[in-house]
Each structure stands twice: as C-alpha cells, then as structure tokens.
Amino acid sequence: MSKITAAITAVGGYVPETKLTNFDLEKMVDTNDEWIRTRTGISERRILNEPGKATSDLGAGAVLNLLEKKKLDPTEIDCIICATVTPDMFFPATANIISDKVGAINAFSFDLAAACSGFLFALTTGASFIESGRYKKVIVVGADKMSAIVDYTDRNSCILFGDGGGAVLLEPGEEGYGVKDSLLKSDGVGRNFLYMKAGGSLNPSSVETVLAKQHFIHQEGPAVFKYAVKGMADVSAELMERNGLTGEDIAWLTPHQANLRIIDATANRMGISKDKVMINIGKVFRVSRHQSECALLIFHGTAAKYFFFKVQFQQLFIVQRNSKQMLYIVPEFLY
C-alpha cells in the first residue's frame, strides 16, 4: 500500500480594509517613506481597528474565503489548527473561536504558538494528521493582529507589522502529490533579540509592566537581520543539496515577507533570479507567520511540481509535487 501524502488543495486569505501607509507613519514617529522602503520594501500595511474585532476574525475570514472557493461544507472539516502569537485570549484557543465562527462544528481545533515559524510548524502537524490516514480534511490557519502588540512610538518595529490571516486546506494527495520532506529544528539562544517581555508566567501582567511598555514587541533589528540573512541562505543551500536541486530547478521562490533585503540575499545565495521571487511585502506588509499563505493565495493557480518550505532556527523544508515546476517557500526564523 502506497504512503498517504498531504496535499494543499485550497488556499484562502483575509486582510482588513484599513491601510497604514508609510506617510501615515511619518506623522507618528521619526521616519519617512524613502527610509522605510529602501530598508524593508514596505509601502503600507493593513490594520484591524474595528471595535470588538480580533485575531479570530482574521482567521475566520481566511477560512471562509477558502471554503467559498472550494465549495466546501464547513461540517466536513476534521481539524483546524491556528498558528498565532496574538490569540484573542489565552484560552479558549483562537482556533476554537474560528471553528465556531465558520460553522466547523465537527472539527477539533487548537492553537500553535511559534511566531514566524508557526504556520510551517502547524502545516507539518496538519500534514501528519492526513498522512496517518485518520483525517481527510485539515485546515491550517496563520493569523495575527500584530497591531495589538506593536508600540507605535517605536520606529524600529512599528514600520514592520500589520494584521491579516491566511489558510490552507490539506487533503490526501492523488498520484503521490503532497508533502514530501521536512526538517524541523529550534534554537532559543537568540530569545533576547526578539520577544515580548511581559504577559506570561515569568512577568505576569501588572500596572508596572503596562507602564513600562513590556507588552509590546521588542526587536534588535541588526542582530535579527544578521542571523536571518546567513541562516536562511545556509539552510536553503543545505536542503537544496539534500534533494539534488539547484537554483535552475526552482520555478518560484515564495519567501516570508519579513524584509526585502533578506529575501534578496536568500534568493542570491540560492541562485534564483528576481523574476522567480514572489513578493507582496510592499502592499501586504509583514504579519508574522501567515505571509506565505498570502503569497500562495496571490499566486494560486501557478503549476508547480514542488513546494519547499524552510525556516531558519526552526527549520522546515517541505516538498509538494503538483506538475512540472517548483515553488520554494521560505518563512522567516524564530529564535
């Protein structure tokens, strides 16, 4: 009996209508459009600012978009996994709330928190459920309301993040199509370079932590950039070699839209020309882990033989056959 594979059979996405442009940020912090674009490639980001709206609304929007395009009854869904670091609340899980909002009454659901690596960790987990033969339809969601944890007086971080959600449907593959290979690793040594200090068991929420702005993202940009450029390029080269591939074999590179310079450096190291790189960072911003789903949505319909997923420090490399070309997805890393 042949091995069951997990194939991505549908994608969906959702972003809020409100835009926060570089020119808007010029009025908020000491920065300007030219400085932001040359260093990050970002022109605008979307913000969920409607009262009473949260990450579950972003995730539910993405799932509903997927279900509509697939003409799929939500009661057929077996499982929903939500990758997020901005849950509606600590519990219940945001995935539980999404399930309720989309009518997936037969699905079990849970959250997975791994920041920029979250979607790929969730994807591998969901693929394992399909490969086991026990489940037939698993939806993996990546959603974050990053604006809820961004300090809009900190010009180093507020320019980078926005809000949105993406989703993919995993089903048993046909003719061997599906996830082929993966490599997962974690390294917590860089935890002092990218973190949110308070709100957990180490520093519980208090008046003092709020006044000290410890519930916002803290990022040491140069350190993160250095590790991202070298690490993402190194692991890409390693995994391409492992699968007997060169840059000429790659039809599409779909990177996590963290920073245009990081994307360019990774593509150069892989020997991939810019016309093969899918980029939506300029208009769709950075939303932690769901960026690759958004890029998949935008470019959905492109024939691809392989999907490659890779993340630095929490590393993932996935191959999915589909036709005669290749798609290479490189999310960012998490310390």
Order of alpha helices (4+ residues) and beta strands (2+ residues): beta-beta-alpha-alpha-beta-alpha-beta-alpha-beta-alpha-beta-alpha-beta-beta-alpha-beta-alpha-beta-alpha-alpha-alpha-beta-beta
